[in-house]
Amino acid sequence: MDKMSKMTVVLFAALLTTASLALGKETTYKTDDVSVSELFSLRIEPRMFNWTYEGLSEQFLYRSSLEGYPDLPSWIRYMYSPEYHSGFLYGTPPLRTADTRVPIEIIALNRLTYETKRLILMLAIHRKQPAKHVIQMKIDNLNWVHMMDPGRIENLKNIFRNDLWPESRPDLHVIFMDSAVKLGARLPLRPQQREGVVVHLGSSAEFSKRMLELQEEVKPLYKISSCTYKRTSVQTTFENSGFKLDWCAFRMVATEDDIKALPHHPNESHKHGASRKEHQHFQKPHSFPDKWDAPLKSEVPERNYSDEIAISFAIPGMIFALLLCGLTIILCFQHEKLHDDDSEYYFNYVFYICTDFLRMQKSSRTEYSPAAPNVQMVHYSPDDIKSTIKLKSLRDVPFDDTHSISPTDSFYREGSPHIGNMYMRPKPPPYKLAGNANSPTLKRNENVEM
């Protein structure tokens, strides 16, 4: 638990305790007998505080801790189930807590009326011989809250008592149980699927012959972490009772050690020397085990983020530098090996193309002069063999588009006839005096048709 979570727990505990004392509610005491190395579970529900559930979502809020301390002992867990609208206290007392009484403080808050109540649960832990043989299994089609039902636990025990392990009938009990997700399993892909629950059953009796055969049957699956597609000879026996097991997680262990030495236990990495010292310490009368003590400031580990920041900038910087160098080499050095005739021709003559274009633009502006639209060009042509001369207008001459040039067309065209002169006019024919000099054509008025 990090500092922020611990701070939140402490503040919440102080708030609820202060509110409870301010309202002057009396404290309720309850005693529960539990045994060493045997799972106990307690359902915390509104009727324990003389409240009635009114159908509101999360109407009641519960907080549990060791009396006078902000957190629970390490071997006790609390979880709230929205499905059952109740909280659950569960855990397995270790051997060092034998013959002691552990007070658990439970504070309840009614969010509808903001009423608080306090309950002291006194766990009287009795000594019991630990189980010598343990069965570890993972059930995939149930959640941990479903296994808190005593009827479902009895159904699981009856499978071993009546069929697989009859020798364990006198003392078969649940040693450990918790959610598979909290022990490291993956969440299901669909939220509607069950998370799974890990259950350990123990007994002092020797394993039966059928149990040993089942162990040999599932032993090849030990190299696989999880498998739901494998079936065994006892598959039908478990499915008829509503249990679908993951046979890759099925184990049979013979041990006389403390429950914390079991593989699935959350505190399996404890030190045995410290456990012996704690065991001797908690043998003293009127001592409470697993009390939470605040660590010293010098004992709190510190983390230096300078190395992480340097690495986070150095690695992308090196990658960027390598990419930049590679791009520079490609653009600068590989360009000499690239040759394109069309590109080279264009870049070599682009200057001359521009200068020629400008020069032609300038010459077209200076040489061009607009002509009057009504100017008529005439030439003399004999109408017949007589000496009659007639002036003929060139305005009516058909226009030849092949020899016409637009004044605004200043681009060079190969074979164009206007390179030397913008308007190449045809020369008129020479005068021909023939016929009578008194011809009416020669004596007409000065208004010559132009």
Salt bridges, closest charged atoms under 4 A:
ASP33 OD1 - HIS126 NE2 3.49
GLU38 OE1 - LYS128 NZ 2.77
GLU45 OE1 - ARG43 NE 3.62
GLU45 OE2 - ARG47 NE 2.46
GLU58 OE1 - ARG111 NH1 3.87
GLU67 OE2 - ARG118 NH2 3.46
GLU83 OE1 - HIS146 NE2 3.33
ASP99 OD2 - ARG127 NH2 3.34
GLU105 OE2 - ARG118 NE 2.53
GLU115 OE2 - LYS25 NZ 3.23
ASP140 OD1 - LYS138 NZ 2.46
GLU154 OE1 - ARG161 NH1 3.26
ASP163 OD1 - ARG210 NH1 2.41
ASP178 OD2 - ARG77 NH1 2.19
GLU206 OE1 - HIS133 NE2 3.15
GLU216 OE2 - LYS219 NZ 3.20
GLU239 OE2 - ARG231 NH1 3.58
GLU278 OE1 - ARG96 NE 3.25
ASP290 OD1 - ARG96 NH2 3.30
GLU308 OE2 - ARG303 NE 3.79
ASP341 OD1 - HIS339 NE2 2.69
ASP356 OD1 - ARG359 NH2 2.52
ASP383 OD2 - LYS390 NZ 3.76
ASP400 OD2 - HIS403 NE2 3.53
ASP409 OD2 - ARG413 NH2 2.69
